[in-house]
Amino acid sequence: MKSKIPSPQGTGTPSLQPATPSRRRYLFIHQNFPGQFVHVARALAAQGHEVLGLGITPRPVEGVQVVRYQPAPLKAASQLPMARDFEVKLLRGMACAQAMQQLAGKGFVPDLIIAHPGWGEALFCKDVWPQARLMVFSEFYYAAQGSDYDFDPEFYAASLAARSALRLKNTALMHALSVADTAYAPTQWQRDQVPKEYRARIQVIHDGIDTTLARPEPEARFALPDGRQFRPGDEVLTFVNRNLEPYRGFHIFMRALPAILRARPHAHCVLVGGDDVSYGAKPVGGGTWRDAMLREAGDQLPAERVHFVGKLPYASYLQLLQVSRCHVYLTYPFVLSWSCLEAMSAGCVVVASRTAPVEEVIEHGVNGLLFDFFDVQALADTAACVLANPAAHAHLGEAARQAMLARFDLATRCLPELLALVDQASV
């Protein structure tokens, strides 16, 4: 097994300048670096620290030296299907450890390792650098009850094998937490999913929302591929996922959409998202969830007013939020999407599912409107009401914006808190 350490473009060779109390060495580990670490890694580099980002498919970050590694292909999977997920994580962890060992051989010793353990990369950090401090990003702990797994009866198939496999999915996170010096989670709900014996060492600090970008903009314009444009004040309904799938309520939204558009004959709906599967499974029989839901509800929809625009550049995505009159967000009890918070930061009136992660940020009737995830009619009625009466609901968008400024603003809240945690964890 060989790991590809620094690329020939010179993005990965550590400078090996001496660490001092004012200049430390930080190693970020994330399969798709920078991921959630983009803001804190950039900020630490800007402070003059030596910052390395280690990953399989890393992207450049200003001031950060990028180190790439590549796990060897798995020649034969385990004969135990339940073991295969951890086997892949173990493979990544070993490749990552070899990359770290090569860095150590060149004299690089981090003061603090900040790792996302979800794919196995954090398994052997302390075996390479026993004295290095380790901070773990605790994103999600899987559970067979009370979380995403058993939430949706339409797709829930209980079995001992499935529950057991789900338990094993936590192995890499548990290994990391067992040796971590500190950890953090983006929301209180995500922290509370972790077994109680680990919670005391997990701080709640969100990645942060850049509210200077995700903001109300009266002059915003969003153009459809056919050239038509929307602006603030137009009757635009929005729905955003990384990929359109049940975990984020796409099936519920599509079932409500015909009634919404019947009630609002001049409204347009713009749906953002790809056709892959980020979470859960593909539809029975194959194909995409968009295809599946269009087969179910497509003949009830006015095609000229329903716009699937795929994945958008970030600037275009923000412009869409800025022209939205009503934004719909649904999720299983799972990781809260950045899109929900960015929509609130942009001043959208958000109609969202009453699920635990959402209730942490939206209070019904105060800074948004909530409905039962499975109540298709309630979603249709609520969204149609918002579209019909923008002035009566404008205060919800304004309150949503203020909530993001107070609790999730990157510059004034989240990044300073995370930098303080990093500083504390480094010594």
matplotlib code that plots the C-alpha trace (Angstrom):
import matplotlib.pyplot as plt

x = [0.0, 1.5, 0.4, 0.9, 2.5, 3.0, 2.0, 4.7, 3.1, 4.7, 1.4, 2.4, 6.1, 6.0, 8.2, 9.5, 10.1, 10.5, 7.3, 7.1, 4.4, 3.2, 3.7, 2.3, 1.9, -1.6, -2.6, -6.2, -7.4, -10.5, -11.1, -12.3, -10.2, -11.1, -14.8, -16.0, -12.5, -12.2, -12.7, -10.6, -7.7, -7.6, -7.7, -4.9, -2.7, -3.5, -2.3, 1.1, 0.9, 2.1, -1.1, -1.3, -4.4, -4.3, -6.9, -7.7, -9.2, -8.2, -8.9, -6.5, -7.0, -5.1, -1.9, -2.5, -0.1, -2.0, -0.9, -2.6, -2.7, -4.3, -5.5, -4.6, -7.5, -9.2, -8.5, -11.0, -13.8, -14.4, -16.6, -18.6, -20.8, -21.2, -17.4, -17.0, -17.8, -15.2, -12.7, -12.8, -12.4, -9.5, -7.9, -8.2, -6.9, -3.8, -3.1, -3.5, -1.2, 1.5, 1.1, 1.5, 4.5, 6.2, 5.6, 7.0, 10.1, 10.6, 10.5, 6.9, 5.4, 1.9, 1.0, -2.6, -4.4, -7.9, -9.7, -13.0, -13.0, -16.0, -14.1, -11.4, -8.6, -8.3, -7.8, -4.0, -3.1, -1.9, 0.1, 2.2, 2.4, 1.6, 2.3, 0.3, -3.0, -6.1, -9.3, -12.1, -15.1, -18.0, -20.5, -22.9, -23.4, -25.7, -28.5, -31.2, -33.8, -34.8, -32.8, -32.7, -32.7, -36.2, -37.8, -39.6, -41.9, -42.0, -38.4, -37.8, -37.0, -36.0, -33.7, -31.1, -28.4, -29.3, -29.3, -26.0, -24.3, -25.5, -23.9, -20.6, -20.7, -19.8, -16.6, -14.2, -15.8, -15.7, -12.0, -11.3, -13.2, -11.6, -8.2, -9.2, -8.1, -11.2, -14.0, -16.7, -20.1, -22.0, -25.3, -26.5, -28.7, -25.7, -23.7, -26.5, -26.5, -23.1, -23.1, -23.2, -19.7, -18.2, -20.4, -18.5, -15.5, -17.6, -18.1, -21.0, -19.6, -21.1, -18.9, -20.5, -22.5, -20.9, -23.8, -22.1, -22.7, -25.9, -27.9, -31.0, -30.4, -33.1, -31.3, -30.8, -31.6, -31.9, -31.9, -33.4, -31.6, -34.2, -33.3, -36.3, -35.4, -36.8, -36.3, -37.3, -41.1, -41.7, -43.8, -40.9, -40.9, -37.5, -36.3, -32.6, -30.7, -27.2, -29.1, -32.8, -33.7, -36.0, -33.5, -34.1, -37.8, -37.8, -40.7, -42.8, -42.2, -43.0, -46.3, -47.2, -46.1, -49.2, -51.5, -49.3, -49.1, -52.9, -53.5, -51.0, -51.5, -48.8, -46.1, -42.9, -40.9, -37.2, -35.6, -31.8, -29.9, -28.3, -29.7, -27.2, -27.7, -25.9, -27.8, -30.0, -30.6, -31.6, -35.2, -36.3, -35.9, -33.1, -33.1, -33.2, -35.5, -36.4, -37.6, -39.4, -41.3, -42.1, -43.6, -45.8, -46.7, -45.4, -48.7, -50.2, -47.6, -47.5, -44.1, -43.7, -43.7, -41.4, -37.7, -35.1, -31.8, -29.4, -26.4, -25.7, -22.5, -22.5, -23.2, -26.2, -27.5, -27.4, -29.1, -31.9, -32.3, -32.4, -35.4, -37.3, -40.6, -40.9, -38.2, -39.1, -36.6, -37.2, -34.9, -35.0, -33.5, -30.0, -27.2, -28.7, -28.0, -26.1, -28.8, -31.4, -29.2, -28.1, -31.7, -32.5, -29.4, -30.7, -33.9, -36.1, -39.4, -38.6, -41.3, -39.6, -40.2, -40.7, -37.7, -35.2, -32.3, -34.6, -36.3, -32.9, -32.8, -36.4, -39.2, -42.6, -44.2, -41.1, -38.5, -40.1, -43.0, -42.9, -45.1, -45.1, -42.6, -45.2, -48.2, -48.2, -51.4, -50.0, -46.9, -49.0, -51.3, -48.5, -46.4, -49.4, -50.3, -46.8, -46.8, -50.1, -49.3, -45.7, -46.2, -47.9, -44.9, -42.0, -41.3, -40.4, -37.6, -36.4, -36.3, -34.5, -31.8, -31.4, -31.2, -28.3, -26.5, -26.8, -26.0, -24.3, -22.4, -19.0, -17.0, -18.4, -19.5, -18.5, -15.0, -13.8, -15.2, -13.6, -10.2, -10.4, -11.1, -8.1, -5.9, -7.0, -6.6, -3.1, -1.4]
y = [0.0, 3.3, 6.8, 9.7, 12.4, 15.9, 16.6, 17.7, 21.2, 21.9, 22.1, 19.5, 20.0, 21.2, 24.2, 22.7, 26.1, 25.7, 25.8, 28.6, 29.7, 32.2, 29.9, 26.4, 23.5, 22.3, 19.2, 19.0, 15.6, 15.3, 13.0, 15.9, 18.7, 21.4, 20.3, 21.8, 23.0, 25.6, 28.8, 27.7, 26.4, 29.6, 31.7, 29.8, 30.1, 33.9, 34.1, 32.8, 29.2, 26.3, 24.5, 21.3, 19.7, 16.0, 14.2, 12.0, 14.7, 18.0, 21.4, 24.4, 26.8, 30.0, 29.7, 25.9, 23.3, 20.4, 16.8, 14.1, 10.4, 7.5, 4.2, 1.1, -0.6, -3.3, -6.5, -8.7, -7.6, -9.4, -12.5, -10.9, -8.2, -6.5, -5.9, -4.3, -0.8, -0.8, -2.6, 0.3, 2.8, 0.7, 0.9, 4.6, 4.9, 2.9, 4.9, 8.1, 6.8, 6.1, 9.6, 11.0, 8.7, 10.1, 13.6, 12.6, 11.2, 14.7, 16.2, 17.4, 17.1, 18.8, 20.6, 19.8, 17.4, 18.3, 15.4, 14.3, 10.6, 9.6, 7.8, 6.2, 8.7, 9.5, 5.9, 5.9, 9.6, 8.9, 5.9, 8.1, 11.1, 9.8, 13.2, 15.3, 16.7, 15.5, 17.4, 15.4, 16.8, 14.7, 15.0, 12.1, 9.1, 6.5, 4.9, 2.3, 4.2, 7.9, 9.1, 8.8, 5.0, 4.3, 7.7, 7.1, 4.1, 4.2, 3.1, 1.5, -2.2, -3.4, -6.4, -7.5, -7.5, -3.9, -2.7, -4.4, -3.0, 0.5, 0.0, -0.8, 2.3, 4.2, 2.3, 4.8, 7.7, 5.8, 5.0, 8.6, 9.9, 7.4, 9.0, 12.6, 15.4, 17.4, 17.3, 19.5, 19.1, 21.6, 21.4, 20.4, 17.7, 16.1, 16.3, 14.6, 11.6, 10.5, 8.2, 10.3, 9.2, 11.1, 14.2, 16.2, 16.6, 17.7, 21.4, 22.7, 25.1, 25.4, 25.7, 29.2, 31.0, 33.9, 36.3, 38.9, 36.6, 34.9, 38.1, 39.8, 41.6, 43.7, 43.9, 40.1, 38.4, 34.7, 33.5, 30.2, 28.3, 29.6, 33.2, 34.1, 36.0, 36.2, 39.0, 39.7, 40.1, 37.4, 34.4, 31.9, 28.8, 27.2, 23.7, 22.9, 19.7, 18.5, 15.6, 15.2, 12.3, 11.2, 11.9, 15.6, 15.1, 15.3, 12.8, 14.7, 18.0, 16.5, 15.2, 18.6, 20.6, 19.9, 21.3, 24.3, 25.2, 24.7, 27.1, 29.6, 29.6, 32.1, 30.7, 29.1, 26.4, 26.1, 22.9, 22.7, 19.4, 16.5, 13.1, 11.1, 9.7, 11.3, 9.4, 6.3, 4.2, 4.5, 3.9, 0.3, -0.7, 1.8, 5.2, 8.5, 9.9, 12.7, 10.1, 8.2, 11.2, 12.5, 9.2, 9.6, 13.2, 14.6, 14.4, 16.7, 19.4, 22.4, 21.6, 25.2, 26.4, 23.6, 24.1, 21.5, 23.4, 20.7, 21.8, 25.6, 27.6, 29.1, 32.7, 31.6, 29.5, 32.6, 34.7, 32.1, 32.3, 36.1, 36.0, 33.3, 34.2, 30.9, 28.3, 24.8, 22.6, 19.1, 16.6, 13.3, 13.6, 13.9, 16.5, 19.9, 21.2, 24.4, 25.3, 25.7, 28.2, 30.0, 30.4, 31.9, 34.2, 35.4, 36.4, 33.7, 32.8, 29.1, 26.4, 23.4, 20.0, 19.8, 17.5, 17.8, 19.3, 22.0, 22.8, 23.8, 26.8, 27.5, 28.4, 28.1, 31.4, 33.4, 32.9, 30.3, 27.9, 24.2, 21.3, 17.6, 16.0, 13.5, 15.9, 16.6, 18.7, 20.9, 21.6, 22.5, 24.7, 26.5, 27.1, 28.4, 30.8, 32.2, 32.6, 34.3, 36.7, 37.8, 41.0, 39.0, 36.7, 39.1, 39.4, 35.7, 36.2, 39.2, 37.2, 34.3, 36.7, 38.1, 34.6, 33.7, 36.9, 36.1, 32.4, 31.3, 34.3, 33.1, 36.2, 37.3, 34.0, 30.6, 31.2, 33.1, 30.3, 27.6, 29.4, 29.7, 26.0, 25.3, 27.5, 25.8, 22.3, 23.1, 23.3]
z = [0.0, -1.1, -0.1, -2.4, -0.3, -1.6, -5.2, -7.6, -7.8, -4.4, -2.4, 0.2, 1.4, 5.0, 5.7, 8.9, 10.5, 14.2, 16.3, 18.9, 21.3, 18.7, 15.7, 15.9, 13.6, 12.8, 10.8, 9.4, 8.3, 6.1, 3.2, 1.1, 2.8, 3.7, 4.2, 7.5, 8.3, 5.5, 7.7, 10.7, 8.5, 6.5, 9.7, 11.4, 8.3, 8.2, 11.8, 10.7, 11.9, 9.8, 8.6, 6.6, 5.1, 4.6, 2.4, -0.6, -2.8, -1.1, -2.5, -2.1, 0.8, 1.0, 3.1, 3.7, 2.4, 0.9, 1.3, -0.7, 0.0, -1.8, -0.3, -2.1, -3.9, -1.9, -3.7, -1.9, 0.5, 3.7, 3.6, 6.4, 4.8, 8.1, 8.3, 4.9, 5.9, 8.7, 6.4, 3.9, 6.8, 8.1, 4.7, 4.6, 8.2, 7.3, 4.2, 6.2, 8.9, 6.3, 5.0, 8.5, 9.1, 6.0, 7.3, 10.7, 8.9, 7.4, 10.9, 11.0, 14.4, 14.8, 18.0, 17.2, 14.8, 13.9, 12.3, 10.8, 11.8, 9.8, 7.0, 9.3, 8.8, 12.5, 13.6, 14.0, 14.6, 18.2, 17.0, 14.7, 17.1, 20.6, 22.2, 19.7, 20.8, 18.9, 18.3, 16.7, 14.7, 15.9, 13.1, 13.5, 15.8, 14.3, 16.3, 15.5, 17.5, 17.7, 14.8, 11.1, 10.8, 12.0, 11.2, 7.9, 7.9, 4.1, 3.8, 7.2, 7.1, 10.5, 10.9, 13.3, 10.6, 9.7, 13.3, 14.0, 10.9, 12.0, 15.4, 13.7, 11.6, 14.9, 15.3, 13.8, 15.7, 19.0, 18.4, 17.8, 20.7, 23.1, 22.5, 21.6, 23.9, 22.9, 20.3, 18.9, 17.2, 15.1, 17.0, 20.4, 18.9, 17.1, 20.3, 22.3, 20.0, 21.3, 24.3, 27.5, 28.7, 25.8, 25.8, 28.4, 26.1, 23.1, 22.7, 20.5, 17.8, 14.4, 11.3, 10.8, 8.2, 6.2, 6.7, 4.6, 1.6, 2.6, 3.1, 1.8, -1.5, -3.0, -6.3, -6.6, -9.9, -10.6, -14.2, -15.4, -18.2, -20.7, -19.8, -17.6, -14.5, -11.0, -8.6, -4.9, -4.8, -7.4, -6.4, -6.1, -4.1, -3.5, -2.4, -2.0, -1.4, -2.3, -3.9, -4.2, -1.9, 0.9, 3.8, 3.0, 2.4, -1.4, -1.6, 0.8, -1.0, -4.4, -3.0, -1.7, -4.7, -7.0, -4.3, -3.7, -7.4, -7.8, -5.0, -6.4, -10.2, -10.8, -8.6, -9.8, -8.0, -8.4, -7.1, -6.6, -6.3, -8.0, -8.8, -6.8, -3.4, -0.5, 2.3, 2.3, -0.7, -4.3, -5.3, -5.6, -9.2, -9.8, -11.4, -9.5, -6.9, -9.2, -11.8, -9.1, -7.8, -11.3, -12.1, -9.0, -9.1, -12.4, -14.3, -11.6, -12.1, -14.5, -16.1, -17.2, -13.6, -12.1, -12.7, -11.8, -12.1, -10.8, -8.8, -8.9, -8.4, -5.0, -6.1, -8.2, -5.3, -3.0, -5.7, -5.8, -2.0, -2.2, -4.6, -2.8, -1.3, 0.5, 1.1, 2.1, 4.1, 5.3, 7.0, 8.8, 12.4, 10.9, 10.3, 9.8, 6.3, 5.7, 3.2, 6.0, 7.8, 4.7, 3.7, 7.1, 6.8, 3.4, 5.1, 3.6, 5.1, 5.8, 6.1, 7.7, 9.1, 12.8, 13.4, 16.2, 14.3, 12.8, 16.1, 17.5, 15.1, 14.1, 16.6, 15.0, 14.4, 15.5, 12.9, 10.6, 10.3, 11.2, 10.2, 10.8, 8.3, 7.0, 6.8, 3.1, 3.4, 6.2, 4.0, 1.0, 3.0, 4.9, 1.8, -0.2, 2.6, 2.7, -1.1, -1.0, 1.9, 1.7, 3.8, 6.6, 6.9, 6.2, 10.0, 10.0, 7.5, 9.3, 12.6, 10.8, 9.7, 13.2, 14.6, 12.2, 13.1, 16.8, 16.8, 13.6, 12.2, 11.0, 11.8, 15.1, 16.7, 15.3, 14.0, 17.2, 19.3, 17.2, 17.2, 21.0, 21.3, 18.9, 21.0, 24.2, 22.7, 21.5, 24.9]

ax = plt.figure().add_subplot(projection="3d")
ax.plot(x, y, z, "-o")
ax.set_aspect("equal")
plt.show()
